[in-house]
Amino acid sequence: MLKWTLQHLVAGALASASLLSIAHAGDLVVYTAHGEATSAPILEAFAKAHPDVKVTVVRGGTGEIVERLRAEAGNGSADIMWGGPTQTFEENAALFQPYESASDADMVTVDPNHLWHPFTVLLQPIIVSTKRVEPAALPKTQADLLSPDFAKDGGLIIPDPAKSGTGYTILSALAGNFGWDFIGKLAKDARIAPGSDDAFNAVRDGEAAVGWINEDLGAKWKAQGLPIAIVYPTDAVTGQIDAQAIVKGAQHLDDAKSFIDFLGTKTAHEIVRDATVRRSARKDITPPAALPDMATLTIVSAVDPRPVVTARFQEIRGK
């Protein structure tokens, strides 16, 4: 069984809109799955470095963005897709165009075709509502999530892999490591969230007992004293390399290249570490002090492609 571990790759004034918005002519249009907290510090720095480039940001789930890009193919407004696992870009290669950025060589991994460009290394530990689960009952492994106690205490919540890149990564990685029977048992009584933010927030607010979370957000919420626990399971921690790419037929190609170049700079990745508490994909940026050493974790990443994962998950759910 194929298992890919990230340890092998890792050494030690802006407009925001929904997917229904229409960009103004002349704007660099960035479709992103990143939330405000992750993207805003980087966008502010880009605006200072490139004050002549106006950016329109269009937000949505990874699946939504890909579907929109497909619908717009050949006549779209997007110049950049920013965010989502590298597998998403590879599975939809026809939607993007290659560009060899100078920073590609500084990353922990590189696309030999220079279609996607690494941004962050992102793990998904378990998040637990301490309103729902007592300290003695905290899960220690992914396998512990099969306990019927969690259904009793408010349930497991899973982001829909058809809409969420995080949901896809988690399910594909766990299926690759534990098998689809394991996913079937997980999903049997689970609540399905329409997106990753919905799943994260449900556990934070005590509406669900347990789920997974992008570790940067989990670290921030813990620091804020919210009623959650963050657990890095001892059997497997899911993870991905997050990336960005230039959309095929981008109307503002030079600005798009400048944006890709900026996202790869040491300055941008220091912001990634210090302002967003994410692990940089650059080889020369140390990880945030708030996050555990990756060398101590067993990390697994997506195996099956998204269409397979989505179809299998829908089958398991009886839909």
For each residue, the residues with C-beta under 8 A, 3 or more apart:
1: 176 177 303
2: 176 303
3: 176 177 300 303
4: 8 300 301 302 303
5: 8 298 299 300 301
6: 9 10 121 123 239 240 241 294 299 301
7: 10 294 295 297 299
8: 4 5
9: 6 108 109 121 241
10: 6 7 108 121 279 294
11: 108 283
12: 286
13: 47
14: 40 43 44 47 55 57
15: 24 27 54 55 56 57
16: 36 57 59
17: 20 21 23 56 57 58 59
18: 21 58 59 60
19: 31 58 59 60 64 65 68
20: 17
21: 17 18 56 58
22: 77
23: 17 27 29 56 58 77
24: 15 27 54 56
25:
26: 54 252
27: 15 23 24 54 55 56 252
28: 53 54 55 56 79 80 252 255 256 259
29: 23 55 56 58 77 78 79 80 251 252
30: 55 56 57 58 78 79 80 81 82 259
31: 19 58 59 60 65 68 69 78 80 81 82 247
32: 39 57 58 59 65 80 81 82 83
33: 59 60 61 62 65 82 83 84 165
34: 38 39 59 82 83
35: 38 39 59 197
36: 16 39 40
37: 40 217 220 276
38: 34 35 42 216 276 278
39: 32 34 35 36 42 43 57 82
40: 14 36 37 43 44
41: 44 45 271 275 276
42: 38 39 45 46 263 268 271 272 276
43: 14 39 40 46 47 55 57
44: 14 40 41 47 48
45: 41 42 48 49 262 267 268 271
46: 42 43 49 50 53 55 259 262 268
47: 13 14 43 44 50 51 53 55
48: 44 45 51
49: 45 46 262 267
50: 46 47 53 255 258 262
51: 47 48
52:
53: 28 46 47 50 255 258 259
54: 15 24 26 27 28
55: 14 15 27 28 29 30 43 46 47 259
56: 15 17 21 23 24 27 28 29 30
57: 14 15 16 17 30 32 39 43
58: 17 18 19 21 23 29 30 31 32 65 78
59: 16 17 18 19 31 32 33 34 35
60: 18 19 31 33 64 65 68
61: 33 64 65 163 164 165 194 195 196
62: 33 65 66 83 84 85 88 163 164 165 168
63: 66 67 160 161 162 163 164 165 168 306
64: 19 60 61 67 68 163
65: 19 31 32 33 58 60 61 62 68 69 81 84
66: 62 63 69 70 81 84 88 92 95
67: 63 64 70 71
68: 19 31 60 64 65 71 72 76 78
69: 31 65 66 72 73 76 78 81 92 95 247
70: 66 67 73 92 95
71: 67 68
72: 68 69 75 76 77 78
73: 69 70 76 94 95 248 249
74: 249
75: 72
76: 68 69 72 73 247 249
77: 22 23 29 72 251
78: 29 30 31 58 68 69 72 81 247 250
79: 28 29 30 246 247 250 251 252 253 255 256 259
80: 28 29 30 31 32 244 245 246 247 250 256 259 260
81: 30 31 32 65 66 69 78 84 89 95 96 244 245 247
82: 30 31 32 33 34 39 119 244 263
83: 32 33 34 62 119 165 242 243 244
84: 33 62 65 66 81 88 89 165 242 243
85: 62 88 165 168 169 240 241 242 243 301 302
86: 89 90 109 111 116 118 240 241 242 243
87: 90 91 168 172 240 302 305 306
88: 62 66 84 85 91 92 165 168 306
89: 81 84 86 92 93 96 111 115 116 243 245
90: 86 87 93 111 115 116
91: 87 88 305 306 307
92: 66 69 70 88 89 95 96
93: 89 90 96 113 115
94: 73 248
95: 66 69 70 73 81 92 247 248
96: 81 89 92 93 115 116 245 246 247 248
97: 115 245 246 247 248 249 250
98: 113 114 115
99: 114 117 246 256 257 260
100: 104 114
101: 104 114 117 257 260 261 264
102: 105 261 264
103: 106 107 117 261 264 265 282
104: 100 101 107 110 111 114 117 264
105: 102 110
106: 103 264 266 282 283 284
107: 103 104 110 117 118 264 281 282 283
108: 9 10 11 118 121 241 281 282 283
109: 9 86 118 241 281
110: 104 105 107 114 118
111: 86 89 90 104 114 115 116 117 243
112:
113: 93 98
114: 98 99 100 101 104 110 111 117
115: 89 90 93 96 97 98 111 245
116: 86 89 90 96 111 243 244 245
117: 99 101 103 104 107 111 114 243 244 245 260 263 264
118: 86 107 108 109 110 241 242 243 281
119: 82 83 241 242 243 244 263 272 281
120: 241 242 272 278 279 280 281
121: 6 9 10 108 239 240 241 242 278 279 280 281 294
122: 214 215 216 239 240 241 242 278 279
123: 6 214 215 232 237 238 239 279 291 294 297 299
124: 166 169 170 212 213 214 215 237 238 239
125: 212 213 215 218 230 231 232 233 237
126: 139 142 145 210 211 212 213 230 231 232 233
127: 200 203 204 210 211 212 213 218 228 229 230 231
128: 132 133 138 139 203 209 210 228 229 230 231
129: 132 133 154 203 204 205 206 208 209 210 227 228
130: 133 135 227 228 229
131: 206 227
132: 128 129 153 154 206 208 209 210
133: 128 129 130 137 138 150 153 209 210 229
134: 137 138
135: 130 138 229
136:
137: 133 134 149 153
138: 128 133 134 135 229 231
139: 126 128 142 144 145 147 150 210 231 233
140: 144 231 233 234
141: 144 233 234 235 236
142: 126 139 145 174 178 233 235 236
143: 146 178 182 235
144: 139 140 141 147 233
145: 126 139 142 150 156 186 210
146: 143 182 185 186
147: 139 144 150
148: 151 152
149: 137 152 153
150: 133 139 145 147 153 154 155 156 209 210
151: 148 155 156 189
152: 148 149
153: 132 133 137 149 150 209 210
154: 129 132 150 206 207 208 209 210
155: 150 151 189 190 191 208 209 210
156: 145 150 151 186 189 190 191 208 209 210 211
157: 190 191 192 193 199 202 203 208 210 211
158: 167 170 171 186 187 190 191 192 193 199 211
159: 163 164 166 167 170 192 193 194 195 196 198 199 211 212
160: 63 163 164 167 192 193 194 195
161: 63 164 167 168 170 171 172 306 309 310 313
162: 63 310 313 314
163: 61 62 63 64 159 160 167 194 195
164: 61 62 63 159 160 161 167 168 193 195 196 199
165: 33 61 62 63 83 84 85 88 168 169 196 240
166: 124 159 169 170 196 212 214
167: 158 159 160 161 163 164 170 171 193 196 199
168: 62 63 85 87 88 161 164 165 171 172 302 306 309 310
169: 85 124 165 166 172 173 238 239 240 301 302
170: 124 158 159 161 166 167 173 174 212 238
171: 158 161 167 168 174 175 183 309 313
172: 87 161 168 169 175 176 301 302 303 304 305 306 309
173: 169 170 176 177 236 238 239 300 301 302 303
174: 142 170 171 177 178 182 183 186 236 238 300
175: 171 172 178 179 180 182 183 303 304 309 312
176: 1 2 3 172 173 300 302 303 304
177: 1 3 173 174 236 300
178: 142 143 174 175 182 183 236
179: 175 182 183
180: 175 183 184 312 316
181: 184 185
182: 143 146 174 175 178 179 185 186
183: 171 174 175 178 179 180 186 187 312 313 316
184: 180 181 187 188 316
185: 146 181 182 188
186: 145 146 156 158 174 182 183 190
187: 158 183 184 190 192 313 316 317
188: 184 185
189: 151 155 156
190: 155 156 157 158 186 187
191: 155 156 157 158 202 208
192: 157 158 159 160 187 317
193: 157 158 159 160 164 167 196 198 199 202 211
194: 61 159 160 163 198
195: 61 159 160 163 164 198 199
196: 61 159 164 165 166 167 193 199 200 214
197: 35 200 201
198: 159 193 194 195 201 202
199: 157 158 159 164 167 193 195 196 202 203 208 211 212
200: 127 196 197 203 204 211 213 214 217
201: 197 198 204 205 207
202: 157 191 193 198 199 205 207 208 211
203: 127 128 129 157 199 200 206 207 208 209 210 211 213 228
204: 127 129 200 201 221 226 227 228
205: 129 201 202
206: 129 131 132 154 203 227
207: 154 201 202 203
208: 129 132 154 155 156 157 191 199 202 203 211
209: 128 129 132 133 150 153 154 155 156 203
210: 126 127 128 129 132 133 139 145 150 153 154 155 156 157 203
211: 126 127 156 157 158 159 193 199 200 202 203 208
212: 124 125 126 127 159 166 170 199 238
213: 124 125 126 127 200 203 217 218 221 230
214: 122 123 124 166 196 200 217 218
215: 122 123 124 125 218 219 230 277 291
216: 38 122 219 220 276 277 278 288 291
217: 37 200 213 214 220 221
218: 125 127 213 214 215 221 222 228 230
219: 215 216 222 223 230 277 288 290 291
220: 37 216 217 223 224 277
221: 204 213 217 218 224 226 228
222: 218 219 225 226 228 230
223: 219 220 290
224: 220 221
225: 222
226: 204 221 222
227: 129 130 131 204 206
228: 127 128 129 130 203 204 218 221 222
229: 127 128 130 133 135 138
230: 125 126 127 128 213 215 218 219 222
231: 125 126 127 128 138 139 140
232: 123 125 126 237 292 297
233: 125 126 139 140 141 142 144 236 237
234: 140 141 298
235: 141 142 143 298
236: 141 142 173 174 177 178 233 298 299 300
237: 123 124 125 232 233 297 298 299 300
238: 123 124 169 170 173 174 212 299 300 301
239: 6 121 122 123 124 169 173 299 300 301
240: 6 85 86 87 121 122 165 169 301 302
241: 6 9 85 86 108 109 118 119 120 121 122 281 301
242: 83 84 85 86 118 119 120 121 122 281
243: 83 84 85 86 89 111 116 117 118 119
244: 80 81 82 83 116 117 119 260 263
245: 80 81 89 96 97 115 116 117 260
246: 79 80 96 97 99 250 253 256 257 260
247: 31 69 76 78 79 80 81 95 96 97 250 256
248: 73 94 95 96 97
249: 73 74 76 97
250: 78 79 80 97 246 247 253 256
251: 29 77 79
252: 26 27 28 29 79 255 256
253: 79 246 250 256 257
254: 257 258
255: 28 50 53 79 252 258 259
256: 28 79 80 99 246 247 250 252 253 259 260
257: 99 101 246 253 254 260 261
258: 50 53 254 255 261 262
259: 28 30 46 53 55 79 80 255 256 262 263
260: 80 99 101 117 244 245 246 256 257 263 264
261: 101 102 103 257 258 264 265
262: 45 46 49 50 258 259 265 268
263: 42 82 117 119 244 259 260 268
264: 101 102 103 104 106 107 117 260 261 268 269 282
265: 103 261 262 268 269
266: 106 269 270 282 284 285
267: 45 49 270 271
268: 42 45 46 262 263 264 265 271 272
269: 264 265 266 272 273 280 281 282 285
270: 266 267 273 274 280 285
271: 41 42 45 267 268 274 275 276
272: 42 119 120 268 269 275 276 278 280 285
273: 269 270 276 277 278 279 280 285 286 287 288
274: 270 271 288
275: 41 271 272
276: 37 38 41 42 216 271 272 273
277: 215 216 219 220 273 288 290 291
278: 38 120 121 122 216 272 273 288
279: 10 120 121 122 123 273 287 288 291 294
280: 120 121 269 270 272 273 285 287
281: 107 108 109 118 119 120 121 241 242 269
282: 103 106 107 108 264 266 269 285
283: 11 106 107 108
284: 106 266
285: 266 269 270 272 273 280 282
286: 12 273
287: 273 279 280 291 293 294
288: 216 219 273 274 277 278 279 291
289:
290: 219 223 277
291: 123 215 216 219 277 279 287 288
292: 232 296 297
293: 287 296 297
294: 6 7 10 121 123 279 287 297 299
295: 7
296: 292 293
297: 7 123 232 237 292 293 294
298: 5 234 235 236 237
299: 5 6 7 123 236 237 238 239 294
300: 3 4 5 173 174 176 177 236 237 238 239
301: 4 5 6 85 169 172 173 238 239 240 241
302: 4 85 87 168 169 172 173 176 240 309
303: 1 2 3 4 172 173 175 176
304: 172 175 176 308 309 312
305: 87 91 172 308 309
306: 63 87 88 91 161 168 172 309 310
307: 91 310 311
308: 304 305 311 312
309: 161 168 171 172 175 302 304 305 306 312 313
310: 161 162 168 306 307 313 314
311: 307 308 314 315
312: 175 180 183 304 308 309 315 316
313: 161 162 171 183 187 309 310 316 317
314: 162 310 311 317 319
315: 311 312 318 319
316: 180 183 184 187 312 313
317: 187 192 313 314
318: 315
319: 314 315
